[in-house]
Amino acid sequence: MIDKIKAVLRQEAEAVLNIPVTGEFEKAIKIIEEQVHRKGGKLVASGMGKAGQIALNIATTFSSTGTPAVFLHPSDAQHGDLGVLQSNDVLLLISNSGKTREILELVELADRLYKNLPLIVITSQEDSELAKMADVHLLTGNPKEVCILGLTPSTSTTMMTVIGDVLVVLLMERIGFSNEEYAKRHHGGYLGNKSREQARLGKKL
């Protein structure tokens, strides 16, 4: 059992290290900074199924670190929730295959509402329909799933999460996000107390 656990961890770690590191990351940061921090918009993240859960996590992490973001469920978008979009927003869409029907439909619906909203895509397929639509495409490296059937989103969702973390960290640095600002968004709990203490001591987060 110990050897099996180590093998799973090794496969996940190797997949993370093989995420393609390209200029697309910098392009994504510049777009988010422009739309959110200069134009006063927000980041709208979306995905279906497990990719949607990752999108929700990325949105909440962005919001807690100074970049307003919301999660938009692609199915709910077809029943009125599309109204959360504004003309100065940026879309962050996640689809491992790059051909998730609900996500492709969301792009079409968003474009009808506001033409040419910037589109950042996280996917494993560079030649997919969704990647071709994107202003920025961030590739996962298309790793093999650790699932013994090779089917259950596992390694792929880990890559999505890591890419989201990279974007969050880079943007925090870009906007000079501080302990003081962190504390304003975390009133309660351990992190709130820790950020206020670090702010008091003049330490970086």
trRosetta pair geometry for C-beta under 8 A, 3 or more apart (Angstrom, degrees):
i j d omega theta_ij theta_ji phi_ij phi_ji
1 4 5.6 -56 -150 35 33 113
1 5 6.4 35 153 -21 66 103
2 5 5.8 -53 -151 33 31 112
2 6 6.4 30 152 -17 64 106
3 6 5.7 -54 -148 38 32 112
3 7 6.3 37 152 -24 65 105
4 7 5.5 -52 -149 32 32 114
4 8 6.6 33 153 -18 64 102
5 8 5.9 -54 -153 34 32 109
5 9 6.4 28 152 -14 65 108
6 9 5.7 -57 -146 41 32 111
6 10 6.1 36 154 -23 66 107
7 10 5.6 -52 -145 35 29 113
7 11 6.4 30 156 -20 63 105
8 11 5.9 -55 -150 35 29 110
8 12 6.5 26 154 -16 64 107
8 146 5.2 79 -143 -166 86 140
9 12 5.8 -57 -148 38 31 110
9 13 6.1 30 155 -19 66 109
10 13 5.8 -56 -143 38 29 110
10 14 6.2 28 158 -18 65 108
11 14 6.0 -55 -145 37 28 110
11 15 6.4 31 154 -22 61 107
11 143 7.9 136 165 174 87 125
11 144 7.5 -71 -172 78 122 97
11 146 5.3 139 93 -95 136 102
11 155 6.8 -75 132 -93 101 133
12 15 5.7 -57 -153 33 30 114
12 16 6.7 32 151 -21 64 102
12 146 6.3 -28 -60 -47 89 140
12 155 5.9 -149 -107 -114 71 87
12 158 5.6 -49 -152 132 105 174
13 16 5.7 -51 -153 31 34 112
13 17 6.6 27 153 -14 65 107
14 17 5.7 -57 -149 40 34 109
14 18 6.3 24 154 -14 66 113
15 18 5.8 -66 -147 43 30 107
15 19 7.5 58 150 -49 61 78
15 141 6.5 167 -167 86 72 134
15 143 3.7 21 -132 -105 119 162
15 144 7.9 -133 -89 44 122 60
15 155 5.1 133 -28 -171 178 116
15 158 6.9 85 92 86 130 123
15 159 6.2 -91 145 -69 111 107
16 19 6.1 -24 -167 -16 39 110
16 158 7.0 -79 -70 136 96 111
16 159 6.9 -166 -96 -100 58 69
16 162 5.4 172 -131 -97 101 171
18 141 4.7 122 118 -160 91 154
18 143 6.9 122 74 -81 123 106
19 139 7.4 164 -164 97 69 68
19 140 6.4 -58 -120 -160 90 38
19 141 5.0 -112 -103 -25 40 123
19 159 6.0 160 -91 -148 111 100
19 162 6.6 -147 -45 100 157 128
19 163 6.6 -170 -158 -73 145 93
20 139 4.8 21 37 72 125 114
20 141 5.8 163 -19 -77 78 81
21 25 7.0 -25 -154 -10 66 137
22 25 6.7 139 72 -4 55 86
22 139 7.8 50 10 25 128 104
23 26 5.4 -48 -164 37 63 112
23 27 6.2 67 140 -22 78 101
24 27 5.4 -53 -148 38 38 116
24 28 6.3 44 152 -25 67 102
24 136 5.1 137 -166 -162 90 90
24 137 6.2 -64 -147 67 150 47
24 138 5.5 -178 121 -85 126 65
24 139 7.8 86 52 -1 156 81
25 28 5.7 -53 -152 31 31 113
25 29 6.6 30 152 -18 64 104
25 138 6.7 80 -81 -111 68 111
25 166 6.5 -60 -139 135 129 126
25 167 7.3 -143 -151 -85 85 73
25 170 6.9 130 163 -18 107 170
26 29 5.7 -52 -149 35 35 112
26 30 6.4 35 154 -19 66 106
27 30 5.8 -56 -149 36 31 111
27 31 6.4 30 155 -19 65 107
27 135 7.5 -151 151 136 121 88
27 136 4.8 178 105 -101 114 120
28 31 5.9 -58 -150 36 30 110
28 32 6.4 25 156 -15 66 107
28 120 5.0 84 -127 -128 101 134
28 136 4.6 169 -74 142 81 163
28 138 6.4 2 -51 -54 150 121
28 167 6.1 -68 122 -116 130 113
29 32 6.0 -57 -146 39 29 107
29 33 6.1 29 157 -18 65 110
29 167 6.8 -168 -79 -144 79 73
29 170 5.1 -83 -95 122 137 123
29 171 5.7 -165 -137 -77 91 80
29 174 5.9 160 177 -47 119 156
30 33 5.8 -56 -145 39 28 111
30 34 6.2 28 156 -20 64 109
31 34 5.8 -57 -147 36 28 110
31 35 6.2 15 162 -10 66 111
31 90 5.7 132 142 -128 101 145
31 118 4.8 -177 -170 171 126 154
31 120 6.5 169 79 -58 143 114
31 135 6.6 124 -98 108 155 136
31 136 6.5 -143 5 -15 147 135
32 35 6.2 -61 -140 43 27 102
32 36 5.6 -4 174 8 67 120
32 37 7.8 53 132 -1 66 98
32 43 5.9 4 -135 -81 104 119
32 67 6.6 16 163 -158 118 142
32 90 5.7 -133 -101 65 59 159
32 120 7.5 -16 -56 -25 97 152
32 167 7.3 97 -9 -177 159 112
32 171 6.0 -50 98 -104 135 136
33 36 6.7 -68 -126 51 17 90
33 37 5.0 -37 -161 37 60 121
33 38 6.7 53 143 -12 68 103
33 171 6.7 -169 -67 -134 89 94
33 174 5.8 -92 -84 135 134 141
33 175 7.0 -174 -120 -65 100 96
34 37 7.5 -13 -51 53 8 79
34 38 5.1 -38 -149 39 43 128
34 39 6.5 35 151 -10 63 107
35 38 7.5 36 -6 51 9 85
35 39 5.4 -44 -148 45 35 123
35 41 4.5 -51 164 55 85 130
35 42 8.0 -73 131 37 102 14
35 43 7.6 109 93 -76 123 66
35 88 5.8 162 -161 165 77 72
35 89 6.4 57 170 -177 128 16
35 90 4.1 140 60 -36 165 109
35 118 6.0 -129 -56 31 140 133
36 39 7.3 15 -22 54 10 80
36 40 7.5 17 -169 -144 33 6
36 41 5.5 -85 -90 74 48 72
36 42 5.9 68 -115 -111 96 27
36 43 6.0 -27 -69 -36 133 83
36 67 5.4 48 136 -156 160 88
36 68 6.2 179 -154 49 113 83
36 69 8.0 -28 -109 -66 143 78
36 90 6.9 -74 -39 15 91 116
37 67 7.2 -59 -54 -113 99 85
37 175 5.9 -148 -108 -104 156 123
39 88 4.1 -154 136 -163 122 127
40 88 6.1 41 71 105 69 153
41 86 5.9 -164 -130 83 90 111
41 87 7.7 -118 -98 85 121 45
41 88 3.4 -152 -63 115 114 85
41 89 4.4 -164 -179 -80 122 40
41 90 6.5 115 108 -11 134 75
42 68 4.3 -73 -116 112 100 102
42 69 5.8 168 177 -94 93 35
42 70 6.2 43 138 1 139 94
42 86 7.3 79 24 35 93 115
42 89 5.5 -20 59 -119 65 93
42 90 7.8 -141 103 32 33 72
43 59 6.8 -163 102 -120 102 77
43 62 5.6 -46 54 138 141 164
43 67 6.2 32 -2 145 125 109
43 68 7.1 158 20 97 75 54
43 69 3.9 -21 68 -108 100 98
43 70 7.7 167 87 24 58 54
43 89 7.2 146 -102 -166 17 83
43 90 5.5 -28 -111 70 66 95
43 92 5.7 17 -177 -7 105 119
44 59 7.9 13 -147 -112 27 123
44 69 7.2 -174 -74 -156 27 69
44 70 5.7 -12 -115 65 69 87
44 71 7.9 126 -164 -121 58 15
44 72 5.2 14 -177 -6 105 125
44 84 6.9 142 -117 110 126 111
44 85 6.3 -30 -49 -98 168 79
44 89 5.2 29 -11 172 114 133
44 90 7.1 173 24 82 76 41
44 91 5.3 -33 73 -106 97 62
44 92 7.0 170 82 24 43 74
45 55 4.0 180 149 -175 106 92
45 56 7.1 -173 97 -69 122 28
45 58 5.4 168 -125 82 164 109
45 59 4.2 -143 31 -61 128 104
45 62 7.9 149 -30 13 130 138
45 69 6.2 33 -10 177 107 115
45 70 7.4 -172 28 91 76 39
45 71 5.4 -39 75 -106 92 64
45 72 7.2 156 73 22 39 76
45 91 7.9 138 -93 -166 30 53
45 92 4.4 -24 -103 74 77 106
45 93 7.6 173 -154 -79 51 34
45 94 7.3 21 -172 -10 93 106
46 52 7.0 -21 -175 -119 50 82
46 55 5.6 21 168 173 1 161
46 71 6.9 130 -88 -165 54 63
46 72 4.7 -41 -80 73 110 85
46 73 7.0 151 -137 -114 93 13
46 74 5.3 106 175 -59 124 86
46 77 7.4 1 -123 -38 147 139
46 91 7.0 -29 17 -161 110 96
46 92 7.4 147 19 82 62 58
46 93 5.4 -17 67 -112 90 74
46 94 7.3 -172 92 24 43 76
46 103 6.6 158 116 -118 109 88
46 106 6.0 -136 120 158 159 169
47 51 3.4 -121 171 125 130 91
47 52 4.0 -158 88 -75 76 48
47 53 7.7 -78 83 21 118 41
47 54 6.3 -7 53 59 158 89
47 55 4.0 163 9 -22 107 131
47 74 7.5 -70 144 -22 2 116
47 93 6.7 140 -75 -167 71 55
47 94 3.7 -25 -83 66 131 98
47 95 6.4 -174 -132 -65 87 60
47 100 7.7 73 -156 59 64 169
47 103 6.8 2 -122 -85 45 125
48 51 5.9 29 57 59 50 107
48 52 5.2 15 -123 -40 8 114
48 74 5.8 -53 -68 33 91 130
48 75 7.7 86 -111 -28 99 96
48 95 7.3 35 26 -104 94 90
48 100 5.2 -177 24 -176 128 141
48 102 5.1 107 -70 57 132 130
48 103 6.3 -115 -14 -40 105 97
49 52 5.8 126 49 11 27 103
49 53 7.6 -56 133 -4 41 94
49 153 7.4 129 126 6 119 149
50 53 5.4 -45 -153 30 43 114
50 54 6.7 45 148 -17 66 99
50 153 4.4 -179 69 77 150 144
50 157 5.2 -68 145 -89 120 139
51 54 5.6 -50 -154 35 37 113
51 55 6.4 42 146 -23 66 103
51 94 4.3 -166 180 116 105 106
51 95 6.0 85 161 -96 170 38
51 96 6.2 -143 -74 -22 128 86
51 100 7.4 -131 53 -51 151 160
51 153 7.2 -115 -47 -147 75 163
51 157 7.0 -135 -83 -106 54 91
51 160 6.5 -155 -129 -115 75 170
52 55 5.3 -49 -146 34 36 115
52 56 6.5 41 152 -22 65 100
52 71 7.6 95 -176 -172 80 120
52 73 6.5 43 -155 -120 136 75
52 74 7.5 -116 -96 3 119 96
52 94 7.5 -178 -72 68 35 112
53 56 5.6 -47 -150 31 34 114
53 57 6.6 35 150 -18 63 104
53 157 7.8 12 73 -152 104 132
54 57 5.6 -54 -151 36 34 113
54 58 6.4 35 152 -19 67 104
54 94 5.9 -116 84 133 115 170
54 157 5.6 -158 -59 -157 132 89
54 160 4.5 37 165 116 161 129
54 161 5.6 -114 -138 -69 108 75
54 164 6.7 -174 169 -22 95 146
55 58 5.7 -53 -147 36 32 111
55 59 6.3 34 153 -21 65 105
55 71 5.8 122 121 -129 93 100
55 92 7.0 167 -139 106 96 97
55 93 7.8 -7 -108 -137 136 32
55 94 5.0 -156 -66 18 103 126
56 59 5.7 -55 -149 34 30 112
56 60 6.5 23 157 -14 65 106
56 71 4.2 8 -105 -92 70 158
57 60 6.1 -58 -147 38 29 105
57 61 6.3 27 156 -18 64 110
57 161 6.8 -12 94 -119 142 93
57 164 7.0 99 99 113 94 163
58 61 5.8 -59 -147 38 29 111
58 62 6.3 33 155 -20 65 105
58 69 7.5 -87 122 144 72 155
58 92 6.9 -111 115 117 140 145
58 94 8.0 137 11 -42 145 138
58 161 7.7 -154 -64 -126 93 51
58 164 3.7 -109 -104 -147 113 137
58 167 7.5 34 -158 62 116 127
58 168 7.3 -150 -152 -51 74 114
59 62 5.8 -54 -150 35 29 112
59 63 6.4 29 154 -19 64 107
59 69 4.1 -153 -153 131 71 112
59 70 5.8 -2 -172 146 136 7
59 71 4.5 -161 30 -56 159 79
59 92 7.9 178 -75 61 84 126
60 63 5.6 -52 -147 36 34 113
60 64 6.3 29 156 -17 66 108
60 69 7.5 -118 -50 85 20 109
60 71 7.6 -21 -37 -30 82 113
61 64 5.9 -57 -145 38 30 107
61 65 6.4 5 161 1 64 115
61 164 6.9 102 55 148 140 113
61 165 7.6 -56 147 -98 163 60
61 168 5.2 -45 131 -102 116 153
62 65 6.3 -81 -149 49 26 95
62 67 4.3 -66 180 80 93 106
62 68 7.6 -7 127 94 101 9
62 69 3.9 53 84 -2 128 144
62 167 7.9 -25 -86 113 107 107
62 168 5.9 -128 -83 -106 65 95
62 171 7.5 14 -131 73 90 149
63 67 6.9 -90 -80 80 31 56
63 68 5.9 40 -115 -131 79 38
63 69 4.9 -123 -52 44 84 82
63 70 7.8 71 -67 -67 128 48
63 185 7.6 177 139 -162 72 138
64 182 7.7 42 159 -142 79 75
64 185 5.4 160 -148 133 57 134
64 186 6.8 55 -159 -61 104 100
65 168 5.8 89 51 -171 153 101
65 171 7.5 110 113 90 119 102
65 172 5.1 -58 169 -87 125 110
65 177 5.7 32 178 -173 81 168
65 182 7.1 -5 -117 -103 60 89
65 185 7.8 -139 -63 67 23 158
66 171 8.0 -165 79 128 101 101
66 172 6.8 117 38 -114 121 71
66 175 5.9 -163 120 95 139 144
66 177 4.6 -152 2 -110 149 118
66 181 5.6 26 -84 146 117 134
66 182 7.9 -63 -42 -76 99 61
66 185 7.5 -133 -64 -26 57 149
67 168 7.8 -148 32 -127 131 69
67 171 5.7 2 -46 137 147 143
67 175 7.4 166 -66 -3 94 155
69 92 8.0 -12 -145 23 123 131
70 84 6.1 -109 97 165 154 141
72 76 7.2 -141 -176 76 64 104
72 77 5.5 59 163 -73 109 111
72 81 6.1 165 -150 134 88 115
72 82 7.6 78 -168 -101 134 44
72 84 5.9 -163 -95 61 115 135
72 85 7.6 20 -88 -57 161 88
72 106 7.6 138 114 -151 118 135
73 76 4.0 66 73 16 107 111
73 77 6.7 -163 88 -22 53 81
73 81 6.8 42 51 79 81 160
74 77 5.4 -43 -150 19 33 121
74 78 7.5 33 154 -19 58 96
74 100 7.9 131 36 127 171 119
74 102 3.9 113 117 147 135 107
74 103 5.6 -86 -98 -79 156 52
74 105 7.0 108 176 69 112 96
74 106 4.5 -89 -133 -54 97 131
75 78 6.1 -54 -167 26 39 109
75 79 7.4 10 146 3 65 109
75 102 5.8 -42 -62 -143 72 138
76 79 5.7 -74 -154 49 44 100
76 80 7.5 -57 171 59 73 71
76 81 4.1 29 134 11 98 144
77 81 5.1 -81 -91 77 42 94
77 82 4.4 78 -169 -68 80 81
77 106 5.4 60 76 -118 158 98
77 109 6.3 139 139 90 114 149
77 110 7.9 -34 -178 -59 140 88
78 82 7.2 65 -71 -35 25 116
78 105 7.0 1 -75 131 120 129
78 109 6.8 -132 -93 -79 70 162
80 83 6.0 -22 174 -2 62 115
81 84 5.9 -6 174 -9 70 111
82 85 5.9 -27 175 6 64 115
82 106 7.9 -172 -102 -142 103 78
82 109 5.6 -96 -114 142 148 124
82 110 6.9 -150 -151 -84 107 65
82 113 6.2 -176 154 -45 117 153
85 89 5.6 -118 -152 32 71 150
85 110 6.0 175 -107 -133 166 91
85 113 5.8 95 83 106 136 146
85 114 6.2 -146 142 10 120 125
85 117 7.2 -64 -165 -84 123 158
86 89 5.1 117 58 -31 72 104
86 114 7.4 66 146 -56 22 158
87 114 4.7 -172 -109 -133 64 134
87 117 7.7 -139 -153 -89 39 93
89 114 7.6 108 39 69 98 157
89 117 6.0 -4 79 -147 83 124
90 117 6.8 172 -116 172 34 91
90 118 4.5 -24 -125 74 91 109
90 119 7.8 -169 -168 -75 70 25
90 120 6.6 36 162 -2 109 108
91 107 7.6 154 121 -104 165 73
91 110 6.4 42 -66 175 146 172
91 117 5.6 78 -12 123 107 121
91 118 6.9 -179 29 92 72 55
91 119 5.0 -11 68 -113 111 66
91 120 6.8 -179 94 31 57 68
92 120 4.8 -17 -108 74 70 107
92 121 7.9 174 -158 -82 47 28
92 122 7.3 29 179 -10 88 102
93 103 5.4 123 -173 -162 123 117
93 106 7.1 166 -112 86 129 130
93 107 7.1 -34 -54 -67 166 99
93 119 6.7 -12 9 -164 116 93
93 120 7.3 157 22 83 67 53
93 121 5.2 -21 70 -109 92 74
93 122 7.4 -167 94 27 45 70
93 130 6.7 -125 109 -169 130 126
93 134 7.9 -140 50 -95 110 108
94 103 7.9 -129 68 -111 38 147
94 121 7.6 156 -88 -161 33 56
94 122 4.6 -10 -112 63 80 107
94 123 7.5 172 -155 -68 45 63
94 160 5.6 68 -152 -147 133 130
95 98 5.4 136 99 -84 109 27
95 99 7.0 179 147 25 136 29
95 100 4.1 -138 -131 5 126 117
95 103 4.9 -135 -58 37 133 165
95 121 7.3 -36 33 -162 91 101
95 122 7.8 140 28 81 45 64
95 123 5.4 -2 76 -101 71 101
95 128 7.7 -153 100 137 114 156
95 130 5.5 95 55 18 133 172
96 123 6.4 136 -148 -146 15 62
96 124 5.1 15 -170 2 69 114
96 125 7.8 78 148 -8 48 95
96 140 7.1 -28 -129 14 76 153
96 153 6.6 -154 -36 -113 153 113
96 156 4.8 27 -118 172 132 142
96 160 7.6 -80 -77 -55 85 124
97 100 6.2 126 57 -46 105 74
97 123 7.3 -56 77 -154 19 104
97 124 7.2 -13 -82 48 25 101
97 125 6.1 14 -175 -2 37 136
97 128 6.6 143 144 -119 55 144
98 121 7.2 67 -120 166 91 134
98 123 4.0 68 -73 -164 96 149
98 124 7.2 -132 -24 51 102 58
98 125 4.0 -120 13 63 133 111
98 128 2.4 81 112 112 139 165
98 129 6.3 153 142 43 91 59
98 130 4.1 -148 -164 42 72 107
98 131 5.1 -24 -141 -20 139 94
99 104 6.9 2 -158 -44 45 130
99 125 7.6 -16 -19 62 92 152
99 128 5.5 -128 -45 -159 83 110
99 129 5.5 82 -103 27 81 109
99 130 6.6 -144 -69 -13 38 103
100 103 4.2 60 83 14 107 113
100 104 6.7 173 84 -13 54 86
100 130 7.4 20 31 -50 78 145
101 104 5.9 -60 -149 38 30 109
101 105 6.2 27 156 -17 67 108
102 105 5.7 -54 -147 38 31 112
102 106 6.4 39 150 -26 63 103
103 106 5.4 -46 -148 29 35 116
103 107 6.8 41 151 -21 62 97
103 130 6.3 8 116 -104 121 137
104 107 5.8 -47 -156 28 35 113
104 108 6.9 33 148 -15 63 104
104 129 6.3 16 -108 107 126 128
104 130 6.3 -110 -82 -77 82 92
105 108 5.6 -55 -154 37 38 113
105 109 6.2 35 152 -18 70 107
106 109 5.7 -55 -143 40 32 109
106 110 6.0 33 158 -20 67 107
107 110 5.9 -56 -145 37 26 110
107 111 6.3 26 156 -20 62 109
107 119 6.8 38 -126 -118 107 145
107 130 7.3 180 -35 -126 149 80
107 133 5.8 29 -173 150 158 158
108 111 5.8 -59 -150 35 28 111
108 112 6.7 30 152 -22 62 102
109 112 5.7 -51 -154 29 34 113
109 113 6.7 27 152 -14 65 106
110 113 5.7 -60 -153 38 35 109
110 114 6.6 -38 171 49 71 83
110 117 5.7 -71 152 31 118 139
111 114 7.4 -83 -131 76 25 46
111 115 6.0 45 -166 -117 70 48
111 116 7.3 68 -131 -37 87 35
111 117 7.2 -131 -88 18 58 93
114 117 5.3 70 99 -53 109 105
118 135 5.1 -57 -155 24 76 155
118 136 7.9 26 175 5 99 101
119 133 6.2 -38 104 126 158 91
119 134 4.9 -125 112 -128 102 60
119 135 5.2 129 54 5 67 89
119 136 7.5 -174 100 34 53 68
120 134 6.6 69 -132 -160 19 113
120 135 6.7 -48 -70 63 56 91
120 136 4.5 -9 -118 67 77 111
120 137 7.9 172 -162 -84 51 31
120 138 7.0 25 178 -7 93 109
121 130 5.4 161 -142 144 147 100
121 131 5.7 -154 96 -99 146 53
121 133 7.4 100 -45 71 144 87
121 134 3.9 -101 4 -86 118 144
121 136 7.0 173 25 91 67 59
121 137 4.8 -17 69 -113 103 74
121 138 6.9 -178 91 27 49 71
122 137 7.9 154 -90 -163 23 57
122 138 4.9 -26 -103 73 71 105
122 140 6.8 73 175 -54 87 94
122 160 5.5 109 137 -129 141 84
122 163 5.5 150 -127 96 128 150
122 164 7.6 -40 -65 -56 162 81
123 126 7.7 163 94 -70 107 34
123 128 5.8 -107 156 40 152 143
123 130 5.9 145 -64 86 153 120
123 131 5.4 -118 59 -65 143 101
123 137 6.4 -42 37 -161 105 103
123 138 7.7 120 23 71 58 57
123 139 6.7 -36 79 -112 62 58
123 140 7.0 -113 122 -5 21 100
124 139 6.7 82 -133 -161 31 76
124 140 4.6 -46 -89 47 77 113
124 141 7.2 -48 -133 62 84 32
124 142 3.9 110 -178 -89 108 74
124 143 7.9 -116 -125 16 125 53
124 156 6.4 -57 -53 -133 134 111
124 159 7.8 79 -84 86 96 150
125 128 3.7 83 102 -38 117 114
125 130 8.0 86 73 49 103 97
125 131 6.2 -145 100 -15 70 134
125 142 7.0 81 -68 -84 56 121
126 131 5.5 -168 -159 158 31 165
126 137 6.6 126 -129 121 65 144
126 139 5.8 -15 -72 -93 92 131
127 131 6.8 -2 -8 67 4 134
127 132 7.3 27 -164 -53 40 105
128 131 4.6 94 57 7 84 104
128 132 7.0 -150 93 -7 44 88
129 132 5.9 -59 -152 36 30 111
129 133 6.7 30 151 -21 64 106
130 133 5.7 -56 -154 31 34 112
130 134 6.6 43 150 -39 65 104
131 134 5.6 -49 -153 14 35 121
131 137 4.3 51 -146 -119 87 151
134 137 4.5 119 75 -64 146 85
138 163 5.3 132 142 -167 134 138
139 142 7.4 -38 179 -24 100 82
140 143 6.7 -96 138 4 101 87
140 156 6.1 53 150 -146 162 70
140 159 3.8 87 -154 128 104 143
140 160 6.5 -32 -96 -60 124 64
140 163 6.9 -92 -97 -32 72 136
141 159 6.4 -144 35 -133 98 146
143 155 4.7 -100 101 138 122 130
143 156 6.6 -169 58 -76 87 61
143 159 6.3 158 14 -48 119 136
144 150 6.5 -49 -168 -130 90 97
144 155 6.7 45 92 49 41 155
145 150 5.3 133 55 -150 105 43
145 151 6.7 -117 65 33 157 15
145 152 6.3 158 170 68 144 57
145 153 6.9 -108 -115 -119 128 23
145 154 4.9 98 -163 41 93 98
145 155 5.0 -168 -123 25 43 101
145 156 6.2 -38 -87 -13 90 97
146 154 4.9 -101 46 112 88 135
146 155 5.1 121 -15 -45 85 103
147 150 6.0 -168 84 -56 93 13
147 151 5.7 -94 109 50 145 54
147 152 3.7 151 -98 44 151 95
147 153 8.0 38 -27 21 135 12
147 154 4.9 155 -39 -3 90 135
147 155 8.0 -123 -4 -2 77 88
149 152 6.6 83 54 -9 107 88
153 156 5.1 -79 -146 64 80 112
153 157 4.7 80 152 -33 104 110
154 157 6.4 -43 -130 30 9 101
154 158 7.0 9 148 -16 50 105
155 158 5.4 -52 -152 32 36 117
155 159 6.6 39 151 -21 66 101
156 159 5.7 -52 -156 31 34 112
156 160 6.7 36 148 -19 64 103
157 160 5.3 -45 -148 33 41 117
157 161 6.4 45 152 -21 66 102
158 161 5.7 -56 -152 35 32 112
158 162 6.4 30 152 -19 66 106
159 162 5.7 -54 -146 37 32 110
159 163 6.3 33 155 -19 65 105
160 163 5.9 -56 -150 36 29 110
160 164 6.5 31 152 -18 63 106
161 164 5.6 -57 -154 36 31 114
161 165 6.4 34 149 -21 65 104
162 165 5.5 -51 -150 33 35 114
162 166 6.6 40 150 -22 65 100
163 166 5.6 -48 -151 30 35 114
163 167 6.7 34 151 -17 64 102
164 167 5.8 -55 -152 35 34 111
164 168 6.4 34 152 -19 67 106
165 168 5.6 -55 -147 36 32 112
165 169 6.2 28 158 -17 67 108
166 169 6.1 -59 -146 38 27 107
166 170 6.2 22 160 -15 64 112
167 170 6.1 -61 -145 40 26 108
167 171 6.1 19 161 -15 64 112
168 171 6.1 -65 -149 40 25 105
168 172 6.3 30 155 -24 64 106
169 172 5.7 -50 -148 30 30 114
169 173 6.7 27 154 -15 62 105
170 173 5.9 -58 -155 37 32 110
170 174 6.2 36 148 -25 66 108
171 174 5.1 -50 -142 34 38 118
171 175 6.2 16 164 -3 70 106
171 177 8.0 50 119 -20 69 127
172 175 6.6 -69 -146 46 23 92
172 177 4.2 -71 -155 32 77 131
172 205 8.0 -93 174 71 136 133
173 176 7.5 25 -176 -74 31 38
173 177 7.7 -56 -51 24 23 90
177 181 5.5 -112 -158 75 71 137
177 182 6.8 84 160 -55 101 89
177 205 7.3 -42 115 26 91 144
178 181 4.9 99 56 10 76 98
178 182 6.9 -131 103 -5 43 89
178 199 7.2 86 146 -110 98 99
178 204 7.9 -94 -137 -131 64 62
178 205 7.0 153 -175 -21 30 111
179 182 5.4 -55 -146 37 33 115
179 183 6.2 37 156 -24 67 104
179 195 5.1 179 -162 -168 79 76
179 196 7.7 162 160 -84 103 18
179 198 4.5 -138 -130 100 147 103
179 199 3.8 -167 116 -72 115 80
179 203 6.8 77 -47 79 152 65
179 204 7.0 -168 -37 -151 106 25
179 205 4.9 169 -79 -63 74 88
180 183 5.9 -54 -151 32 28 112
180 184 6.9 33 150 -24 61 102
180 199 4.7 118 -72 -136 63 133
181 184 5.7 -47 -154 25 36 116
181 185 7.1 20 154 -7 63 107
182 185 6.2 -73 -161 42 34 101
182 186 6.1 -10 158 14 72 117
182 191 7.8 -99 160 159 112 100
182 195 4.3 -130 105 -147 112 143
182 199 7.8 -167 54 -56 95 116
182 205 5.5 108 -19 -97 156 143
183 186 6.1 -78 -133 57 30 87
183 192 6.4 94 -142 -156 66 64
183 195 4.2 -171 -72 115 78 112
183 196 4.5 106 -129 -73 135 72
183 199 5.5 -65 -20 -14 141 147
186 189 6.7 -79 -179 59 99 105
186 191 5.0 -73 -180 107 153 100
186 192 3.9 -154 133 -84 88 78
186 195 5.8 95 63 23 127 143
187 192 5.4 2 115 -135 13 148
188 192 5.2 122 72 11 11 155
189 192 5.1 102 59 9 70 104
189 193 7.2 -134 105 -1 38 91
190 193 5.9 -62 -153 39 30 108
190 194 6.0 26 155 -19 68 111
191 194 5.6 -54 -140 39 32 111
191 195 6.1 32 161 -20 67 106
192 195 6.1 -57 -145 35 25 107
192 196 6.5 21 157 -15 62 108
193 196 6.0 -61 -150 38 29 108
193 197 6.3 27 155 -19 65 109
194 197 5.7 -57 -148 37 30 111
194 198 6.2 27 156 -16 66 107
195 198 5.8 -54 -144 39 31 109
195 199 6.2 35 154 -22 64 106
195 205 6.5 5 -122 -111 90 104
196 199 5.6 -51 -146 35 31 114
196 200 6.4 36 152 -23 63 104
197 200 5.6 -52 -151 33 32 114
197 201 6.4 17 154 -7 65 110
198 201 5.8 -62 -144 47 33 103
198 203 4.3 -85 -161 66 88 104
198 204 7.5 -55 169 82 124 16
198 205 6.3 119 110 -94 152 53
199 202 7.5 37 -178 -73 30 31
199 203 7.9 -86 -59 48 22 67
